[in-house]
Each structure stands twice: as structure tokens, then as C-alpha cells.
């Protein structure tokens, strides 16, 4: 009788969730609710249906429903986790114009303080574990409108520091012991390239079209993915998606600053064009195949969007570079999942020149979840290997750019890998713990050992040693240990005014780098600390 009552209560929660949250509302790639859904699938002995983010509320609700209908596992921990997820997905918009039109907005203020001990060797933005892209704006005003469960749009108005790459005064903050996201020398240090999120979604229960700017992530990796990771400030994209229970299909175009803008060529278009299909052969095995090409030309030919075409077979090396990834997630036991990715850049076939080496990336990981009715603890380990020339080919590669402005004026385009954040020529061993109290507190402990070879962004192609393996040259070896956490204060304890939230957070990292700059040298060390408080009204 007790079990029947619980199932009946869950049914009504699901029914409420399906009607309360706008179906097309987007949840970010790093939103905790998706990690909770992954944990739900782990406890249910199921492999996740989709690792292609961001996700809509309707899609996430279908994931929860599918897990409930297909699991043979029951436990108090699983039921509590499911109810927590449903409460998040059923949260009603802040303001409703009518029964079918809703508006969401808030005013978010954050004060972050950054400290580190070694200002002689760790002086540039990439030396930081908590990098600029991870840092909070001073003020952010998200504004979203949804209507009829068919349309959702959001724009984030942000006031934040620019990406300070130069150490020339007055922007030499990265060699300081102490600085803050609130420390501004003048008005012109505010970033003017916002918004970093401006997106519209239109669709139905099992499909949608998305157009705009947001972070994308394709794959289950903790340290990144082989083709698309969310370490960039944003992606400008268009995509069509459809899904139902055990499959999901996506066709996507991601646009980047073209060579004509970055003074690296004359092409007026630089885009990643990809189609991705995810499906479950069995309830315990999830597969994903992504076929893509980086495309550069004066115009975007729409025939290349063909979702059933094998891009390698266009045979237009002067305008494109194809990339294939295959991913798998296998539920070995309840709460135990094995996952992996394999990627290859411009696959070589019989008759093609061996001077252009295959460039391969491999990622493998294991996750184990310990769950109680009050909290969850995820243990994970991951290994990543990328060939020296992965992401690099002659002329067209998977190194993209985003813009940064200086307080003194002018724009610089910053190079970054589209796929794995460390790029090619890397070997990574990482692991960690993630604790979630399912209410107000989160904490994590991560360890990463990185061997980064000496292959630069602009390496000669073809390489002198096509068969070289990673890491090449004098590898830079970095060991990082990071502890972080956050706690949301129950504001109703001291005031009953409005709908607001106060969050305290922080992280502490120890970094040791041997052969820094790829020169033979003893290890140098740095202790880096981030402390912050965020208030949302």
C-alpha cells in the first residue's frame, strides 16, 4: 500500500511538471538538474538518452518519464532524487501575462575575489584554474519570454570585466596577488561584447528549432569532449532537433569569425556543420555518432546541411575538413557506468597520402554513484589521449576564434580548440568526487594530471614526423588539485521580502607545473583561491 501511494504521488508530480514549466525553456549545459538526471539513470541501471546540451524542459521531462517507466530498480534514494528533479522542472515562471504567456527575469549581483601566491610564474589568464570564462559577471539580468509551450527566448544582459590578455598597465591584474571581478580602473574595462546568451527556441513536444548564442556541449566527458565542449564563452548556432524516448537527432551549424575578419585568409564564412544521432540499442547501452565538417568559403551552400550526407565524400579539401566521433555509455551495474568517445579528424582511406596522418582522440571514463534519500556522491575517473595533429589540417582546422577587446580599444581574436579544451598533443588522467545534498549545498574534489606536448596552434603541416605520438617535444606536466563548494542561504530565515537567493561559494586549487613553457625546468607551484557571494532578486 505504501509503495502504491508513492507511485500515485509520483504520477501527479509528473502530470504537474508537464504543464507548469514552458516546454521550450532551455537548461544550460552545466545546469545541476542534468547531472541529477544522469544520476537518476545510473540508479535505474539505464544509459542516458542524450548528452547533447543545452536541453529543453520538455526533453528533460521526457527523460525522467522514460527512466520511471523502464526501470526495474526501486529505492528510497531513487524516489527522492526523482522528486527533486521534478520539483525543479515544475517550477513556475516568475510572472505570467496570461495562462499561455510567461516572463522570467531576475537581478543577479556577484562579488568574486581571486587570490594566488605565485606572481612570478603564474601571470597570465590561462595560468588560472578558475578562468575568465568561469568567472561571474558583476551584474547579470536574464530576461526570458515563453508562450503557448511553443516558443521560448532569452537574453542575458551582463556587466563584467573584459578578457584581459595584456599585462600592460592598467590591465596587469593577472600578476597581482589579489583582485576581484568588481575591481575596475574605469568604465572602459567593462566587457562590451555581451550578450553571451541570446537564444530563441520554437517547436513542439518532440522537436524544436534553436537559433542564437549559447554554450553547447556534445558528450559525457567531465574534462571536455572531443568535438564540441562548453569551455568557449559561447557558440553562435542554428540547429534542428527531434527526439523520442530512445533516440535523438540533431542537425547543427555553428558559426565562427571567418578568416576575412581575423586576417588569416579571405573566406567570408567559417562554420561547423554537423549531424548527430543518439540512440539506445539496449536500455543499458547508449550510442552517439556525430559526422561533421569545418567549412570555409565565401558563401554557405545550404546543400551541405543534408543530414544524411557523409561529409568526407564531398571531396573538397580546399573548403572543408571532416571529423567523426563515436560515443558509448554502458550501464554495467546499478550506479556504475562506463563511457567513452573516439574521434578521428579527416579519416584516411586507401590511396590517400600517408604524409597527412590520421589524427585520433580517445576518451574513456568510469562513474560510480553512492546515493541516499538526502544526498548523492558521484565518483568518477577519466583518461584522454589526443594525437599531436588532432584538430589541425592544412588550411582548415578545428581551431576557432572568439573576440576580446582591450580597455584602450581594438579587438583581438583569441585562439581556442573547438573540441577538447587542451587540444591535440595531450594526455590527461583525471578524477574526482561530486557531492550534492539535493537542496542547498554542493561540493567537489577534482584531480587532474596533464601532459601537454609542444605542438602549437600554428604547427607546420604536414608534420615532420607523421607517426609521432603524444606528448611531443618537451612536455609541460601540470598537476592540479581543486576543492570547491557552494551553499545557498535560506533567506526566509531573516527576511520575507520578495523571491530572492543568497549563495556563498569558493574554490581552492594547488597547481604544480614542470617544464613550464616547454623549457626543461623544475616544478613551479601556485595556490589559487576564489571566494564569492551571489545575490539574486
C-alpha positions in Angstrom: 0.0 0.0 0.0 2.8 2.4 0.8 4.5 1.7 -2.5 1.3 2.2 -4.4 0.8 5.6 -2.6 4.3 6.6 -3.6 3.7 5.7 -7.2 0.4 7.6 -7.2 2.1 10.7 -5.8 4.8 10.5 -8.4 2.2 10.3 -11.2 0.6 13.5 -10.1 4.0 15.2 -9.7 4.8 14.2 -13.3 1.4 15.4 -14.5 2.0 18.8 -12.8 5.5 19.1 -14.2 4.3 18.6 -17.8 2.0 21.6 -17.5 3.9 24.1 -15.3 7.3 24.6 -17.0 7.4 26.1 -20.5 8.3 23.1 -22.7 10.8 25.0 -24.8 12.7 26.6 -21.9 16.5 25.9 -22.2 18.6 24.5 -19.4 22.3 25.2 -19.6 24.9 22.6 -20.3 26.2 22.9 -16.7 22.8 23.1 -15.0 22.8 20.8 -11.9 19.4 19.3 -13.0 21.0 17.4 -15.9 23.7 15.9 -13.7 20.8 14.8 -11.3 19.0 13.2 -14.3 22.2 11.4 -15.2 22.4 10.1 -11.6 18.8 9.1 -11.9 19.6 6.9 -14.9 22.6 5.4 -13.2 20.5 4.4 -10.2 17.9 3.0 -12.6 20.5 0.8 -14.5 19.8 2.8 -17.7 22.2 4.6 -20.0 21.3 8.3 -20.6 19.3 9.1 -23.7 21.0 12.3 -24.7 24.3 14.1 -23.8 23.7 16.9 -26.4 23.1 20.1 -24.4 21.6 22.5 -23.8 18.2 20.8 -23.2 14.7 22.0 -23.2 12.4 21.4 -20.2 10.1 19.2 -22.3 13.1 17.0 -23.3 14.3 16.6 -19.7 10.8 15.8 -18.5 10.6 13.0 -21.1 13.9 11.7 -19.8 12.5 11.5 -16.3 9.3 9.8 -17.5 11.3 7.3 -19.6 13.5 6.4 -16.6 10.5 5.9 -14.4 8.7 3.7 -16.9 11.6 1.4 -17.8 13.5 0.9 -14.5 13.2 -2.3 -12.6 15.0 -0.8 -9.6 13.2 0.8 -6.6 14.8 2.5 -3.6 14.1 5.5 -1.4 17.1 7.2 -2.8 15.9 6.9 -6.3 12.4 8.2 -5.5 13.8 11.2 -3.6 16.1 12.1 -6.4 13.3 11.8 -8.9 11.0 14.1 -6.8 13.8 16.7 -6.5 14.3 16.7 -10.3 10.5 17.1 -10.9 10.3 20.0 -8.5 13.0 21.8 -10.5 11.3 21.1 -13.8 7.9 22.1 -12.5 9.0 25.5 -11.1 6.6 28.1 -12.5 7.7 31.2 -14.3 8.1 34.3 -12.2 5.4 36.3 -14.0 2.6 35.2 -16.2 1.0 37.7 -18.6 -1.8 35.2 -19.3 -2.3 31.5 -19.0 -0.2 30.9 -22.1 2.4 33.7 -21.9 5.1 34.0 -19.2 8.0 36.3 -18.4 11.1 35.4 -16.3 13.7 37.8 -15.1 15.9 38.5 -12.2 18.7 40.8 -11.0 21.9 38.9 -10.1 24.8 40.5 -8.3 28.1 38.7 -7.6 31.2 39.7 -5.8 34.2 37.3 -6.6 37.6 37.6 -5.0 40.7 35.9 -6.6 43.9 35.3 -4.8 47.1 33.4 -5.6 50.6 33.0 -4.2 53.0 32.9 -7.2 53.0 36.1 -9.2 56.4 35.4 -10.8 55.4 32.3 -12.8 51.6 32.4 -13.0 50.9 35.8 -14.6 48.6 35.2 -17.5 44.9 34.3 -17.7 45.5 30.7 -19.0 47.5 30.0 -15.8 44.4 30.2 -13.7 42.2 27.1 -12.9 39.2 29.4 -12.4 39.5 31.1 -15.8 37.8 34.2 -17.2 35.0 32.1 -18.9 34.1 30.6 -15.5 34.0 34.0 -13.6 30.7 35.6 -12.8 29.6 38.9 -14.1 29.3 41.8 -11.7 25.6 42.1 -12.6 23.5 39.9 -14.8 19.9 40.5 -15.8 18.5 37.4 -17.6 15.2 38.1 -19.4 13.1 35.3 -20.9 9.7 35.1 -22.6 7.8 32.0 -23.4 4.4 31.4 -25.0 2.0 28.6 -25.7 4.7 25.9 -24.9 5.8 26.6 -28.5 8.3 29.4 -28.2 11.0 30.5 -25.7 13.5 33.3 -25.9 16.2 34.5 -23.5 18.8 37.2 -23.4 21.3 37.9 -20.6 22.3 41.5 -20.1 25.7 41.3 -18.3 28.2 43.8 -16.8 31.5 42.2 -16.4 35.3 42.7 -16.8 36.8 42.2 -20.2 39.0 39.3 -21.0 42.3 40.9 -20.0 45.0 39.2 -22.1 47.5 42.1 -22.0 49.8 42.7 -19.0 50.3 46.4 -19.9 49.1 48.8 -17.3 46.4 49.4 -16.3 45.3 45.8 -17.1 48.1 43.9 -15.4 45.9 42.2 -12.9 47.0 38.6 -13.5 50.3 39.2 -11.9 48.6 40.6 -8.7 48.2 38.6 -5.5 44.6 39.8 -5.1 42.0 41.1 -7.4 38.2 40.9 -8.0 35.6 40.8 -10.7 34.4 44.1 -9.2 37.7 45.9 -9.4 37.5 48.3 -12.4 40.0 51.0 -13.2 37.5 52.8 -15.4 34.2 52.3 -17.2 36.0 51.1 -20.3 37.1 47.9 -18.6 33.5 46.7 -18.8 33.0 44.0 -21.4 31.2 45.3 -24.4 30.9 42.1 -26.4 27.8 40.8 -24.5 25.4 39.2 -24.7 26.9 35.7 -24.3 23.5 34.2 -24.2 20.8 35.3 -26.6 18.7 32.4 -28.0 15.3 31.6 -29.3 13.6 28.2 -29.4 10.4 27.2 -31.3 8.9 23.8 -31.6 6.6 21.1 -30.3 6.6 18.2 -27.8 9.2 16.1 -29.7 11.1 18.6 -31.8 12.4 22.2 -31.9 14.5 24.7 -33.9 17.0 26.8 -31.9 18.7 29.9 -33.2 21.1 32.1 -31.2 24.1 32.3 -29.0 24.7 29.9 -26.1 27.2 27.3 -24.9 27.0 23.8 -26.5 28.3 20.5 -25.2 28.3 17.2 -27.0 29.3 14.1 -25.0 29.6 12.7 -21.5 33.2 13.9 -20.6 34.0 15.6 -17.3 37.1 17.4 -18.6 35.7 18.1 -22.1 34.5 16.4 -25.2 36.3 15.6 -28.5 34.2 17.6 -30.9 32.2 20.3 -29.0 32.9 21.4 -25.4 31.5 24.2 -23.4 34.8 25.9 -22.5 34.3 28.7 -25.0 32.4 31.8 -23.9 29.6 31.0 -26.4 28.7 29.4 -29.7 26.7 31.1 -32.4 24.5 28.4 -33.8 21.4 27.2 -35.6 20.1 23.7 -35.0 17.1 21.4 -35.6 16.4 18.7 -33.1 13.9 15.9 -32.8 13.7 13.1 -30.1 11.6 10.4 -28.6 12.5 8.2 -25.7 15.4 6.1 -27.1 16.7 8.4 -29.8 17.6 12.0 -30.6 18.7 13.5 -33.9 20.3 16.9 -34.4 21.5 19.0 -37.4 23.6 21.9 -36.4 25.5 24.9 -37.9 27.9 26.7 -35.5 29.3 29.9 -36.9 32.7 31.4 -36.1 34.6 34.6 -37.1 35.7 34.0 -40.7 39.3 34.3 -41.9 38.4 37.6 -43.6 37.7 39.1 -40.1 40.7 37.6 -38.3 43.2 38.4 -41.1 44.1 34.7 -41.6 42.5 34.4 -45.1 39.9 35.7 -47.4 36.9 33.3 -46.8 33.8 35.1 -45.5 32.2 32.0 -43.9 33.7 29.7 -41.2 31.2 27.2 -39.8 31.0 23.7 -38.3 28.2 21.7 -40.0 27.2 18.6 -38.2 24.6 15.9 -37.8 24.4 13.8 -34.7 22.2 10.8 -33.9 21.9 9.3 -30.4 20.1 6.0 -29.7 19.9 3.2 -27.3 20.4 -0.3 -28.8 19.5 -1.7 -25.4 18.3 0.1 -22.3 21.7 -0.2 -20.8 23.7 0.9 -23.9 23.6 4.4 -25.3 25.4 5.3 -28.6 26.0 8.6 -30.3 27.5 9.2 -33.8 28.4 12.7 -35.0 29.6 13.4 -38.5 30.8 16.9 -39.1 32.9 19.2 -41.2 34.5 22.6 -40.7 33.6 24.6 -43.7 35.2 27.8 -45.1 34.1 29.7 -48.2 32.6 32.9 -49.4 29.0 31.7 -49.0 27.3 28.9 -47.1 25.9 26.4 -49.5 22.7 25.1 -48.0 23.1 21.7 -49.7 25.8 20.9 -47.1 23.2 20.8 -44.4 22.0 17.5 -45.8 21.6 15.4 -42.6 22.2 12.1 -44.4 25.3 13.0 -46.3 28.8 11.7 -45.4 30.8 14.9 -45.4 34.1 13.2 -46.2 32.5 12.2 -49.6 32.2 15.8 -50.8 36.0 15.6 -51.6 36.6 19.4 -51.3 39.6 19.6 -49.1 40.2 23.2 -50.0 36.9 24.2 -48.4 36.3 21.6 -45.7 37.7 19.2 -43.1 35.6 16.4 -41.8 35.5 15.0 -38.3 33.8 11.8 -37.0 33.1 10.9 -33.3 31.5 7.8 -31.9 30.4 7.7 -28.2 29.1 5.0 -25.9 27.7 4.8 -22.4 27.2 1.4 -20.8 25.4 0.7 -17.5 27.4 -2.1 -16.1 25.5 -2.4 -12.8 23.1 -0.2 -10.8 25.0 3.1 -10.2 28.1 2.0 -12.3 28.6 3.4 -15.8 31.4 3.0 -18.3 31.6 5.7 -21.1 33.9 6.6 -23.9 34.5 8.7 -27.0 36.5 8.1 -30.1 37.2 10.8 -32.6 39.1 11.0 -35.9 39.9 14.0 -38.0 39.8 13.6 -41.7 39.8 9.7 -41.8 42.5 8.3 -44.2 41.4 5.7 -46.7 43.4 3.5 -49.1 45.3 5.6 -51.7 45.5 8.8 -49.7 48.8 10.2 -48.7 50.4 8.9 -45.5 52.1 12.3 -45.2 48.8 13.5 -43.8 48.5 11.4 -40.7 45.3 10.2 -39.1 44.6 12.3 -36.1 42.8 10.4 -33.3 41.3 11.3 -29.9 40.3 8.7 -27.3 38.4 9.3 -24.1 37.3 6.7 -21.5 35.8 7.1 -18.1 34.1 5.3 -15.3 31.4 6.7 -12.9 30.0 5.3 -9.7 27.2 6.8 -7.6 26.5 6.5 -3.9 23.0 7.7 -3.1 20.9 8.1 0.0 17.5 9.8 0.3 19.2 13.0 1.4 22.3 13.3 -0.9 24.4 11.8 -3.7 28.1 11.3 -4.1 29.5 10.7 -7.6 33.0 9.2 -8.0 34.5 9.4 -11.5 37.8 8.8 -13.3 38.7 9.7 -16.9 41.5 9.2 -19.3 42.0 11.3 -22.5 44.5 10.9 -25.3 44.7 13.3 -28.3 47.2 12.9 -31.2 49.6 15.8 -31.8 47.8 16.9 -35.0 44.3 16.3 -33.9 42.2 19.4 -34.8 44.9 20.6 -37.3 44.9 20.1 -41.0 46.3 22.1 -44.0 44.3 25.4 -44.2 41.1 24.4 -42.4 41.2 23.1 -38.9 39.3 22.9 -35.7 41.0 25.8 -34.0 38.4 28.6 -33.8 38.4 32.2 -32.5 36.4 34.5 -30.3 36.8 38.2 -29.8 38.2 40.1 -26.9 38.5 43.9 -26.5 41.0 46.0 -24.6 40.2 48.9 -22.5 42.3 51.1 -24.8 40.3 50.0 -27.8 40.8 47.4 -30.5 39.8 43.8 -30.9 41.9 40.6 -30.7 40.7 37.2 -31.7 41.7 34.6 -29.2 42.5 31.1 -30.5 40.8 28.1 -28.9 40.2 24.5 -29.7 36.6 23.7 -30.6 36.8 20.2 -29.2 38.8 19.1 -26.2 39.9 22.2 -24.3 43.6 21.2 -24.2 43.5 20.4 -27.9 45.9 17.9 -29.5 49.1 16.6 -28.2 47.7 15.9 -24.8 47.4 13.1 -22.3 45.1 13.6 -19.3 44.4 11.5 -16.3 41.6 13.0 -14.1 39.2 12.0 -11.3 37.0 13.5 -8.7 34.1 13.4 -6.3 30.9 15.4 -6.6 28.6 15.7 -3.6 25.1 17.1 -3.8 22.7 17.4 -0.8 19.8 17.8 -3.3 18.8 21.0 -1.7 21.2 23.9 -0.9 24.8 22.6 -0.8 27.3 21.2 -3.3 30.9 20.3 -3.0 33.6 18.7 -5.3 37.2 17.5 -5.2 39.0 17.0 -8.5 42.4 15.9 -9.5 44.0 16.3 -13.0 47.4 15.3 -14.4 48.0 16.8 -17.8 50.9 16.1 -20.1 50.8 18.7 -22.9 53.1 18.3 -25.8 54.9 21.1 -27.6 52.7 21.2 -30.8 51.5 24.9 -31.1 48.3 26.2 -32.6 50.1 27.1 -35.8 52.3 23.9 -36.2 53.7 23.2 -39.7 51.6 20.9 -41.8 52.2 18.2 -42.8 54.3 17.4 -39.7 57.9 16.3 -40.0 57.0 13.1 -38.1 53.5 12.0 -39.2 53.6 9.0 -36.9 54.5 10.9 -33.7 52.5 10.2 -30.6 51.6 12.5 -27.7 53.2 14.2 -25.9 55.9 15.6 -28.3 58.9 17.8 -27.6 59.4 18.8 -24.0 56.0 18.2 -22.5 54.6 20.5 -19.9 53.4 18.5 -17.0 50.7 20.0 -14.8 49.2 18.5 -11.7 46.1 20.3 -10.3 44.1 19.6 -7.1 40.9 21.6 -6.6 38.3 21.7 -3.8 35.2 23.7 -4.4 31.7 24.1 -2.9 28.6 26.3 -2.6 25.8 26.9 -0.2 22.5 28.7 -0.7 21.5 30.5 2.4 17.8 30.1 3.3 16.9 33.8 3.0 13.5 33.4 4.5 15.3 32.9 7.8 16.0 36.7 8.1 13.5 38.3 5.6 10.3 37.5 3.9 10.6 40.2 1.2 10.4 39.0 -2.4 11.7 35.9 -4.2 15.4 36.0 -3.7 18.5 33.9 -3.1 21.9 34.3 -1.4 24.7 31.9 -2.4 28.2 31.6 -0.9 30.8 29.7 -2.9 34.5 29.2 -3.3 37.3 27.1 -4.6 40.9 26.3 -3.7 43.4 25.0 -6.2 47.0 23.8 -5.9 48.9 23.7 -9.2 52.3 22.3 -9.9 53.8 22.8 -13.4 57.1 21.1 -14.5 58.8 22.4 -17.7 56.6 25.4 -17.9 56.6 26.9 -21.3 58.1 23.6 -22.7 61.5 24.5 -21.4 63.3 22.0 -19.1 62.8 23.4 -15.6 61.9 22.4 -12.1 58.3 22.5 -11.0 56.8 25.8 -10.1 53.8 25.9 -7.7 50.8 28.2 -7.1 47.9 28.2 -4.7 44.8 29.8 -6.2 41.7 30.7 -4.3 38.3 32.1 -5.4 35.7 33.3 -2.9 32.4 34.8 -3.8 28.9 35.7 -2.8 25.9 36.0 -5.2 22.6 37.6 -4.6 19.6 37.1 -6.9 16.4 39.1 -6.7 
